[in-house]
């Protein structure tokens, strides 16, 4: 009797906790998933699922008349890659990208270095002035610059006339339109870039400067031999982020030029929008373009992770 | 920096450089902010004054006429309401859902957790243009074009928010959790009564960030609305500009632009510090 009772008790002692533990794991998992459910659901439906849908769309073409959808395989891609017009748009995008990124970063790093020079009284004001474009939307940027570029009474051409230059009709001239958009975009992105560059500058150990001061180095020496070399990871990070951002710039172009004149300011993203939503929607070929653009962005992102991901300083 | 005072002459010399930089900087700063000043000043000019050549910076006489014109010729009030609803819904949902998900990733323990975390982070790699065409088709097939649901649904969750808040929640000592457990508090109570109040700073920084990027959205509201009364401010100002441009009424257009950017300027003035910190920390703009 005693024996059986005792074995029963030990049985219970070993199995009940095990069942409890399993039950607890199931419960914990369910609870965890419940907390994650809204985020997973939204991202699943509106971010992950569309990757597949976009690809499926890119394999189809809507017949010119009627709503007939034809499966064309990779023909949309082939068409694009053999279309000189498409390559012209790629070229415009690359010019736009290189110009905004290169000029934008040089300006931002220069400003960040200057802003970090410690005169406390004014810096708050400076920062305010220089950061403020980050909160100005792409649409408002477009609207304001369209006014500044006004061919007759615009400020920019007036200022140019003060130094004896006759300004072009910015937004209506083929070559100038792209430059005009580039300037507006650089302005719009400047605050963002300065903030990141400034964080990089402020991360630099102050003792380097102290040592350089003792050695008699002036401001310019310090910038060249201490700040810039130590800032290189930040500059690299900025470059990658800006490359990716610049390929997605849309609002400023839509407000300033709508891709024109002709196709002078039509970039890859603008052309996707145009083909998918303006006039007769050609969603198949637009989706194929979206994929090609995504691949380009992915390549840049991978370069970031492989090349410099390790050196990016998160706080 | 200010603690060391080596030979005086050397400090003097450096100060000249710095003085020069400061003066150059004031000029540069004003130059950077100049387009915004011009927009604001133009909006207060009388119509004839606006198209005067050469253009002056300050109005000859200050007037609010442009604001009345803009407000009366286009439903700016409605645009503002739409934008507040759209941005408010997006912010509220992103903050709430990110808090929940971040809590699961930072505090709860269950199999598959880390995998799911990488899945959510992975969504950051997917650029918007890869999703917006099918999303538009889904939203319009559901009859949600020109609705607040259509404007907001794809943006109700934020991987950035989850990541940011998780990082912050991880800094809360585990002991707090254990003692809350001993006191009989469940996860739900621990999250809302302890974790959230402790993370107010991080949460509000993310909220401002979410609000600004929602407010400034352009491409999605452009394609998902074609009813004038459902447009957000950004799309409203775009169409307002194209109609007024023909009449060369740039005073009214600038008044419209000022109306559209006031909420963001206010947010910037109030939360400059958090905003700057958030951007510096994440390298993300939204």
HADDOCK unambig.tbl for C-alpha pairs under 7 A between the chains (distance, minus, plus):
assign (segid A and resid 25 and name CA) (segid B and resid 110 and name CA) 6.74 0.50 0.50
assign (segid A and resid 28 and name CA) (segid B and resid 110 and name CA) 5.83 0.50 0.50
assign (segid A and resid 29 and name CA) (segid B and resid 110 and name CA) 5.04 0.50 0.50
assign (segid A and resid 29 and name CA) (segid B and resid 111 and name CA) 6.66 0.50 0.50
assign (segid A and resid 32 and name CA) (segid B and resid 104 and name CA) 5.49 0.50 0.50
assign (segid A and resid 32 and name CA) (segid B and resid 108 and name CA) 6.56 0.50 0.50
assign (segid A and resid 32 and name CA) (segid B and resid 110 and name CA) 6.83 0.50 0.50
assign (segid A and resid 35 and name CA) (segid B and resid 100 and name CA) 5.09 0.50 0.50
assign (segid A and resid 35 and name CA) (segid B and resid 101 and name CA) 5.46 0.50 0.50
assign (segid A and resid 35 and name CA) (segid B and resid 104 and name CA) 6.06 0.50 0.50
assign (segid A and resid 36 and name CA) (segid B and resid 100 and name CA) 6.55 0.50 0.50
assign (segid A and resid 36 and name CA) (segid B and resid 101 and name CA) 4.66 0.50 0.50
assign (segid A and resid 36 and name CA) (segid B and resid 104 and name CA) 6.80 0.50 0.50
assign (segid A and resid 38 and name CA) (segid B and resid 97 and name CA) 6.14 0.50 0.50
assign (segid A and resid 39 and name CA) (segid B and resid 97 and name CA) 5.98 0.50 0.50
assign (segid A and resid 39 and name CA) (segid B and resid 101 and name CA) 6.84 0.50 0.50
assign (segid A and resid 39 and name CA) (segid B and resid 157 and name CA) 5.16 0.50 0.50
assign (segid A and resid 42 and name CA) (segid B and resid 154 and name CA) 6.71 0.50 0.50
assign (segid A and resid 42 and name CA) (segid B and resid 156 and name CA) 6.74 0.50 0.50
assign (segid A and resid 42 and name CA) (segid B and resid 157 and name CA) 6.01 0.50 0.50
assign (segid A and resid 43 and name CA) (segid B and resid 157 and name CA) 6.64 0.50 0.50
assign (segid A and resid 46 and name CA) (segid B and resid 135 and name CA) 6.36 0.50 0.50
assign (segid A and resid 46 and name CA) (segid B and resid 154 and name CA) 5.34 0.50 0.50
assign (segid A and resid 47 and name CA) (segid B and resid 123 and name CA) 6.86 0.50 0.50
assign (segid A and resid 47 and name CA) (segid B and resid 131 and name CA) 6.11 0.50 0.50
assign (segid A and resid 50 and name CA) (segid B and resid 131 and name CA) 5.00 0.50 0.50
assign (segid A and resid 50 and name CA) (segid B and resid 134 and name CA) 5.76 0.50 0.50
assign (segid A and resid 50 and name CA) (segid B and resid 135 and name CA) 6.73 0.50 0.50
assign (segid A and resid 51 and name CA) (segid B and resid 130 and name CA) 6.19 0.50 0.50
assign (segid A and resid 51 and name CA) (segid B and resid 131 and name CA) 6.10 0.50 0.50
assign (segid A and resid 53 and name CA) (segid B and resid 134 and name CA) 6.10 0.50 0.50
assign (segid A and resid 54 and name CA) (segid B and resid 130 and name CA) 6.56 0.50 0.50
assign (segid A and resid 54 and name CA) (segid B and resid 131 and name CA) 6.75 0.50 0.50
assign (segid A and resid 54 and name CA) (segid B and resid 133 and name CA) 7.00 0.50 0.50
assign (segid A and resid 54 and name CA) (segid B and resid 134 and name CA) 6.08 0.50 0.50
assign (segid A and resid 114 and name CA) (segid B and resid 21 and name CA) 6.56 0.50 0.50
assign (segid A and resid 117 and name CA) (segid B and resid 18 and name CA) 6.93 0.50 0.50
assign (segid A and resid 126 and name CA) (segid B and resid 26 and name CA) 6.64 0.50 0.50
assign (segid A and resid 126 and name CA) (segid B and resid 29 and name CA) 5.74 0.50 0.50
assign (segid A and resid 129 and name CA) (segid B and resid 29 and name CA) 5.14 0.50 0.50
assign (segid A and resid 129 and name CA) (segid B and resid 30 and name CA) 6.45 0.50 0.50
assign (segid A and resid 129 and name CA) (segid B and resid 32 and name CA) 6.73 0.50 0.50
assign (segid A and resid 129 and name CA) (segid B and resid 33 and name CA) 5.42 0.50 0.50
assign (segid A and resid 130 and name CA) (segid B and resid 29 and name CA) 5.31 0.50 0.50
assign (segid A and resid 130 and name CA) (segid B and resid 32 and name CA) 5.85 0.50 0.50
assign (segid A and resid 130 and name CA) (segid B and resid 33 and name CA) 6.52 0.50 0.50
assign (segid A and resid 132 and name CA) (segid B and resid 33 and name CA) 6.99 0.50 0.50
assign (segid A and resid 135 and name CA) (segid B and resid 264 and name CA) 5.82 0.50 0.50
assign (segid A and resid 135 and name CA) (segid B and resid 265 and name CA) 6.72 0.50 0.50
assign (segid A and resid 135 and name CA) (segid B and resid 268 and name CA) 6.84 0.50 0.50
assign (segid A and resid 136 and name CA) (segid B and resid 261 and name CA) 6.47 0.50 0.50
assign (segid A and resid 137 and name CA) (segid B and resid 216 and name CA) 4.91 0.50 0.50
assign (segid A and resid 139 and name CA) (segid B and resid 234 and name CA) 5.81 0.50 0.50
assign (segid A and resid 139 and name CA) (segid B and resid 238 and name CA) 6.71 0.50 0.50
assign (segid A and resid 140 and name CA) (segid B and resid 257 and name CA) 5.87 0.50 0.50
assign (segid A and resid 144 and name CA) (segid B and resid 35 and name CA) 6.76 0.50 0.50
assign (segid A and resid 144 and name CA) (segid B and resid 39 and name CA) 6.30 0.50 0.50
assign (segid A and resid 153 and name CA) (segid B and resid 51 and name CA) 5.93 0.50 0.50
assign (segid A and resid 153 and name CA) (segid B and resid 52 and name CA) 6.85 0.50 0.50
assign (segid A and resid 153 and name CA) (segid B and resid 53 and name CA) 5.74 0.50 0.50
assign (segid A and resid 153 and name CA) (segid B and resid 54 and name CA) 6.91 0.50 0.50
assign (segid A and resid 153 and name CA) (segid B and resid 55 and name CA) 6.42 0.50 0.50
assign (segid A and resid 155 and name CA) (segid B and resid 55 and name CA) 6.48 0.50 0.50
assign (segid A and resid 158 and name CA) (segid B and resid 54 and name CA) 6.76 0.50 0.50
assign (segid A and resid 195 and name CA) (segid B and resid 276 and name CA) 6.48 0.50 0.50
assign (segid A and resid 195 and name CA) (segid B and resid 280 and name CA) 6.07 0.50 0.50
assign (segid A and resid 196 and name CA) (segid B and resid 280 and name CA) 5.07 0.50 0.50
assign (segid A and resid 196 and name CA) (segid B and resid 283 and name CA) 6.80 0.50 0.50
assign (segid A and resid 199 and name CA) (segid B and resid 280 and name CA) 6.03 0.50 0.50
assign (segid A and resid 218 and name CA) (segid B and resid 14 and name CA) 6.26 0.50 0.50
assign (segid A and resid 219 and name CA) (segid B and resid 14 and name CA) 6.73 0.50 0.50
assign (segid A and resid 219 and name CA) (segid B and resid 17 and name CA) 6.89 0.50 0.50
assign (segid A and resid 251 and name CA) (segid B and resid 218 and name CA) 6.06 0.50 0.50
assign (segid A and resid 251 and name CA) (segid B and resid 219 and name CA) 6.85 0.50 0.50
assign (segid A and resid 255 and name CA) (segid B and resid 238 and name CA) 6.38 0.50 0.50
assign (segid A and resid 290 and name CA) (segid B and resid 129 and name CA) 5.84 0.50 0.50
assign (segid A and resid 290 and name CA) (segid B and resid 130 and name CA) 5.49 0.50 0.50
assign (segid A and resid 291 and name CA) (segid B and resid 130 and name CA) 6.46 0.50 0.50
assign (segid A and resid 294 and name CA) (segid B and resid 127 and name CA) 6.52 0.50 0.50
assign (segid A and resid 294 and name CA) (segid B and resid 130 and name CA) 6.58 0.50 0.50
assign (segid A and resid 314 and name CA) (segid B and resid 281 and name CA) 5.84 0.50 0.50
assign (segid A and resid 314 and name CA) (segid B and resid 282 and name CA) 6.95 0.50 0.50
assign (segid A and resid 315 and name CA) (segid B and resid 281 and name CA) 5.98 0.50 0.50
